[in-house]
């Protein structure tokens, strides 16, 4: 089975209509998983036969505003979801800071590519200007327990909305570093990086594609353990192999 993780920020005039269209397409294709649709875009985790998954991606990319969707793929021996769920939400990931989206700010937070981050890690944890590197894990404590980047700053949070308060005690220590926020697939670290920059931290980047994108392009360099995923596979190793298959 092919597993898909993808999100894309784009203004949607008719999120309810899009949700209905995607529900029908995914059902007809035999796909299972979760599709979240909001006025700010889409967020989806799906699995099924290879051609069916790629067909849905082609459909999404044919729609206005979704041409830039960047899928992340992995494989498993079976579909790791019990059913298909399509939900309308106020946000594609709940954060509660309405300006922490590229739709409100007019641009994405600056990003670092996985291979560049790997090079920085390989040169002693410093960026190309020699500034110390701090990797900020924006996931919750349960996810972090399965693995994270070695030496990353992790926060004692149970949900993403708690991040601003949990980060507050660390802000002064991060002032002279290059901070790279990361998460599973990129959506939380994108919102977190935007919020931090809007809140005065202009030294923050997001890891493009999150941990899964890093695994795809680099492997496990600098990463300790697995990456937790929200399905029956439990977690993926740096070769994108499931813990439970």
Number of C-alpha atoms within 10 A of each C-alpha: 17 20 24 20 20 20 25 20 21 19 16 18 12 11 20 16 12 18 19 15 12 18 19 12 16 24 13 10 16 14 23 22 23 20 22 21 28 24 19 22 22 27 19 18 22 25 27 24 16 14 12 19 23 17 15 17 18 13 14 18 15 12 10 11 15 20 14 14 17 15 18 17 19 17 17 18 10 15 22 22 19 10 13 17 16 18 15 17 17 14 19 23 19 14 19 12 14 14 14 21 24 16 16 11 14 9 10 17 25 17 17 16 16 22 14 14 23 18 15 17 16 12 12 11 19 18 18 10 7 13 13 16 20 19 24 26 23 29 24 18 15 13 21 21 12 17 17 26 21 13 13 18 16 18 19 14 18 13 14 17 15 16 19 16 10 14 18 9 10 11 12 8 8 17 13 13 17 21 24 23 29 29 27 24 22 23 25 23 28 27 24 29 31 26 22 20 16 14 10 9 16 16 16 26 26 28 30 24 28 22 26 27 21 24 20 17 15 18 19 19 17 17 19 15 18 25 26 24 19 13 16 15 18 17 21 21 20 22 14 19 15 22 16 13 13
